[in-house]
Amino acid sequence: MKYLVVFEKAARNYSAYVPDLPGCVATGRTREQVEQNIREAIDLHLAGLIEDEQEIPPPAAFAEYEEVGAGAG
């Protein structure tokens, strides 16, 4: 399965979250670190759902860039 992960740059670190897995978040000082941390967070999140005998949500979120402003259209 592939889940959409949203990465954000903050003032001093990076953060990431998975829209289809509420509560599945990670942070890191570098982009590489947050990418590794979110992979681990997803694995742990899914393992927890399995352990608790809860349904694993199917990937459904998607992302697109939309052109806005003076050059749009």
HELIX and SHEET records of a PDB file:
HELIX    1   1 ARG A   31  GLU A   51  1                                  21    
SHEET    1   A 3 VAL A   6  LYS A   9  0                                        
SHEET    2   A 3 TYR A  14  TYR A  17 -1                                        
SHEET    3   A 3 VAL A  25  GLY A  28 -1                                        
END                                                                             
